[in-house]
């Protein structure tokens, strides 16, 4: 019997594929990573999209899970070029009337700004903050024994609820309700759906225990660091190498695929059992995104002072407005006033633009596969809370759902989360199994965001897959 060319071949150099490769290489395995794009990184790439000297993050921009995830915090990221830059405040959510809800690093400071809802905010978040990273570790390893079982149970009791029901039950003021709504809207679900409260609580908690930093120089430095770690450990990363069929791969003890379920079906051809194949093809996509990057001749002129130092700004107004916008997207419509997620990295990282200039990054949710240009609607939402914003635009770059899929083949129809993240697909991702990273094909594993714990730049899908491989192939 011939000796395999490699111990492991990883297809796809997104954060999950790279973490899987780094983990296996660290265990002494001979690892090869194959990436179709000319640059490694998947959702963590950066480029001069508008004008020379303006560095924009193409997809992911703000990284609370980058500093909180065990997969990344246990790798020597700093030694390989990653510096995290924290803005003065992680997040702001403006409201009409020059008001804003502000998520500070300090839970107490955040509560103090919420007026009549101060005690309610403290009572909701303080019990979770006491074991914040242990809770985060538990949520990122949903099929493992909880590290903080009492805290996890407390989180589950409220996190299983919808964001709208929890907001209205716990808070009376617009600021606190809007703050939780904007955090929960990262789920890309209707805010009336179960577990959306859990999304909001987790992201708010991360703001207090880990912060919402950016990577100095752009998100590309995260991918570059992971590649450097792999190579330092003896692995090999090859870009510009597309894999369309598993038979194209060199021999290996294990193959790990950082691809969507639909891509896996195509790559496996007729080798998958029919029942498993049908289950993969039933895996549902989430909404898509439409994104705009701006080169600006100065800072965004926010009306509410609390927005000026925030690395991330949520634009959508009150709870009912955010909920209506997200419900429209889930129903297949394009809201006139979309919920907009905006990053202004220059408040933390002055390397992104020439002196005196700034970059801006924003996207809104749209139906999967949308062809509608949302530029005017996004900019109208910014202008609503920052009059004069459009006058500061030097250049813009837009990305449709098709552009996202071209950029990263995993982003089917513009779905950047690796599949709908509702309760059903939280439990069955991509299929219901105690080992969802394993496939029926011997030695073949999935490690993309379509496996637990889902989307985000945390690398945990890759870490879990790599650990399973190491257990099964000793």
N, C-alpha and C positions, 0 to 999 in steps of 0.2 A: 504494500500500500504506500503510495507516494506521500511525502511530507507536504502539508499545505504551505503555500507561498507565504501566507501571513497567519498570525493567530486570529486577528480580527480585521475585517474590512468595514468601514463606516461610510455610508452613502449619505452625503449632505453635510455641509460645514456650517450649519446654523449653530446657535449656542448649545442646543441639546446634543447634536452630533459631535461637536467639539469637546464638550464635557465628557461624553461617553468615551471618546478616544483618549482624552487626557487621563481618565480614570484607569482604563485598561493599560495604557502605556506605563502608568505609575505602578501597576502590578507586574510589570516586566513583560507584558505582551508586545509582540511585534505588530504594529498597527498601521494601516493605510486608510487615509480619508480621501474620498473622491467627491469633488464639488463641481457642479455644472457651470456655475458662474466663474468669471475670471478673478473674482475677489472672494475670499472666505468671509463668512459673517452672517449670511441669511438676513435676519431682521436687525442685525447690529452692524450696519454699514453707514458710512458717511461720505459725502462728496460735495464739491462746489457746484451746487445745482443752479445757482442764480448768476452771481458775478464772481470774478476772481477775488480770492481772499475771504469769501463768505462760506464757511463750512456748515453744512446742514446734515442732520441725521435723517436718513432716508426713511426709516421706519421707527424703531424704538428710540426714545430720546431721554426719558427720565427713568431712573433705575432704583426704586425702593427695594425690589427683590434682588437687585444686583449686590447690595450690601447685606441683605438679610438671609439670602439663600445659603444653606449649608454647602451646596454644590460649588458655589463661587467663593464663599468666604473661607473655605478650607483649601483653596488653591492659592498659590503664590502670585496672585494677580498683580500686586504692587511691584514685585520684583521684575515683572515682565511688562511694565509700562502703564498700568492703570492707576490713575489718581482720581479719586472721587471729590467733586466740588459740591458743597452744600449751599443752596441759596439761603439768604437771611430767613425766609419762611418757605416751607415746602409748597403751600397751596393757598390760593384765594379763590373765592366764588363771589363775584360782584352781583349786586342787585340794583334795580333802578333806584334813583335817589342818592347816588354817590355812596352807597353802603356796600360793605363786603363782609362775608364770613371768611375768617382767616384761620387756617390750620397751622398753628405754631409747632415747633419741635416740642415745646412744653405743653403737656396736657392741661396744666393749671392755667396757663396763659390763654390757651384756646377756649377753655370753659369761661374764663373771666370776660372774654369778648362777646359771649353769647347771651348776656343779660339774664333774662328770666329763665333761660334754659341752662344756665351754668351748672346747677346741681344735677339736672337730668343727664347732662353730658358726662359729668364726672362719674356718676353712678353707673353709667353704661360702659365707659371705657376704662376706668381705673382698675376694676378687677381683672381685666384682660391685660393691661399694661404690666402688672406685677410679674407675669411670666410671658412677656411679649415674644421674645425670640423662641422660647420653648413652644408656644402656641403656633407661631409661624412654621417652625420645623414640623410640627404635627400636621398642619394643614397642607404642607408641601409633600407630606408622606402619608396620604390618606389611607393606605392599606397597611400601615404599620401600627405598632402599639403606641398610643399617645404618650408624649413626654410629660405633658402637664394635663392629666386626665380630668381633674376637677375644672380647670380653666377651659379646657376643650369642651366639656359638657355645658358649661355656662355659655360659651360662645355659640354652641349648637342650638341652644334653646331660643336664642334671639336671631341667630344667623340664618336659620331655616325660614324665617319669615320673609315677606316681601319688603322692599325698601319703603314703599309708600305706607304700608300699615305700621311699620316700626317708627317711621318719622312722625306720623300723625299721633301715634299712641304716646310717644315719649316727649315730643317737643311741641311748643306752642308758637314759637317765633319763626319768621321767614328764614333767618340766618341759619339756625341749626338744621331746619328741615332741608334747606337747599344744599347745605354742606354735605349731608348724608346722601341726598339724591344724586349729586354730582359724582361722589365717590362710587356709589352703586352703579351708576351708568357705565362705568368701565366694563361691566359684565356684558354689555351689548344685548341685554335682554329687556323685555318690558319690566318696568319697575314694580309692576303688580305681580310679578312672577316670584315663586318661592326661591329662596337662597340669595336673592339680590341684596338683602340686608347684610348677609355674610360677606359679600364682596365689599360693600361699603365699610363695614367694620374693620375688615382686614387691612384695607388701604389706609384708613384713618389711623389705625393702630401703628402701621408701619411708619407713618409720618412722625409719630412720637418716639418709637423705639429705635428706628434706623434712619429716618430722614428720607427725603426724595431727591437724591443727588443726580448730577449729570457727570459723565466721564469727561475729564479735561481733554480737549482736542477732538471730541466726538465719540459716538458709540463704537466707531470702527476700532478704537483702541482695545475694547473688550475682546472682540474677535481676534485681533492681532496678538493679544496676550495669550489667549487660549492656543492659538497656533504655535506660538513660541514655546509654551509649556509642553505641548505634544512633541515638538521637534527636539527640545532639550531632553525629553525622556526617550528619545530614539524613534519616535513615530514619524510618519511622512504624510504631508498634506499636499494633494495635487488638485489644482484648480483648472477650470476649463475642460473638465472631463465629465461629460454627461453619461448617465447610466439609464438605459431604457429597458433593460432586460437583465434579470438576475444571472443569466448565463454569460453575460459579458464580464462578470467579476472574476478576479483571480481566486484560486482556492484559499479557503480560510476555515478555521475552527468555528468561527461565528461571524455572522453578517448582521450589522445593525443599520437600520434604515431610518434616517431622519426625513421621512416623507409622509404625505397624507395617506389615509386608507385607500382612496381612489387611485393614487399613484402606485401604491403597493400592488393593487389588483392588476394594473397594467403591466408592472414589472414582472409579476409572477406568472403571467400568461395563464395557461390552463393547469398549473400545478397545485392551485389552492383547492381544498375540499369545497364542494358546492355550497354547503350550509354556511361555512365561515365566510366565503366570498359574498354571499347574500347579506350577511350581517354587516360586513364592511361597507357594502354599497348602500346600506340603509343609514349609515352614519351621516348626520345632517350638518350642513354648513351653517355658520353664523352669518350675520350681516356683513356687508363690506364696508370699506371706508373710502372717503374722498379727502385728499390732503393738499394743503397749500403751504409752501415755504416762501418766506419773504426776505429780501435784503432791504433793510430799513436805514434811513439816514439818522436815526436816533431812537431812544427808547419809546415804547408804546405809551401814548399819553393817557393813562388810565385816570378816570374821574375819581375813583375810590382810592385813597392813599394806600390801603392795605394790599392792593394789587401790584404796586410798583416794585416790591422786593420779593415777590413770589416767583419761584421757578416755574410753577405750573398754575394756570388760571383756567377755571371751568366757567364756560359761558353758556348760560341757558335760563337765567332768572330763577324764579321761585320753583318750589317742588312740583306744582301742578304743570308748569311749563316744561320742565325737564321730562317729567313723566309722559306728557303728551307727545313730545318730540320722539322719544324712544319708542313709544307705542306705535307711532306712525311708521317708523322704520320696520318694526317687526311685522306690521301689517302690509308691508310692501310699498309704502308711500314715502315721498320725500318731503319732510317738514319744511315749511316756509321759514321757521325759526329753529334751526337744528341745535342740538346740544353740541357745543364745540369744546374740544380739549386743546388747549394752547400751551406751548412751552416757550419761555423766553430765557434761553440758556445763558445769555450774556450777564444776567444778574449774578451768576456764580462763576462763569468761565469766560474770561475776556479774550480767549484765543480764537473765538468763533468768527470774528469780524474785524475789519480794520478799525483803528482808533476812532472813536466817536460814532461808529456805526453799530448796528445790531442785526441779529437774525431773529426771525420768528418762525414758528413751526405750529401748525394746527391741522386738526382733521375733525370730520364729523362722520357719524354712522349713516350708511345708506343701505338700501336693499342689496342683497348679494347679486353681483353681476350688473349693477346699475351703470348706465351710460350717461347719467345726468351730470352736468357741470355745476358744482355747488359753490364755486368761487364767490359769486356775488352774495350768496346767503351767508357763507362763513364770514366774509368781510363785513357784512351788515351787522352781524352779531358782535364783532370786535368793535366796530364803530359805535354801536349802541352804548357800550361801556367805556369807550375811549374815543371821544369825538376828535376828529382830526387825524385818526390813524391812517386813512387812505393817503393823506398828503405826505406821509413819511415813507411810502413804498417806492423803492428804487427799481426793484425787479421782483418778479414772482415766478414760481415753478409749481405746477400742479400735477397730481397723480390721481388717475381714475382707478376704479377697481381692476380694469384690464392692465393698467400700468403696474399695479401691485403684483398681479399674477405673473407678469413678464419679469418683474424684478426678482420674485421668489415663487417658484412653481408650487410651493406649499400653500400659497395664499389664493386658494381657489375662489374665484369670484370676488376677490378683495377681502376675503375672510382672514384677518391677521391672527386670529385666536386658535386656529387649528380645529375649528368645528364649534357648533353651538355649545354654550357652556351652561345649559339649563340643568335642572336636577337629574333628569333622565340620563343625560350624557356626562354628568359629573360621576354618576355611578357606573355607567357602561361606556368606557372611553378607551378604545373604540368599540369594544364588546364587553359584556359582563363577564368578569373573570377574576380570579385571585391573582393571576399573573398576566395582566393585560398587555405587557410588553412582549410576551412570547407569542409566536404564531404556530400554526400546525406544521409549518415547514421545518425540518430539523436544522437547528443552528441558525435560524433566521428570526430576528427580533425587530420590533418597532421601537423607536426612541424619540418620536416627534411630539409636538404639542397636542397631537391627537391621542396621546396616552396620558395617564395621570402624572402630575396634577393639572395639566392643561397649559394654556397660553401664558406668555410672559418670559422675560429674559431672566431666567433663574437656573436653567440647566438641569433641573431636577428630573425631567423625563429621561434625559441621557444618563444621569447618575443611577436612577433606579434600574434602567435597562442594563447598564454595565455591571451593577452589583448582581443582578439575576444571572447574567452571563458567567460571571466569576464563580457563582455558586454551582452552576450546572456544568461547567467545563473545567473543573479542577484538574 
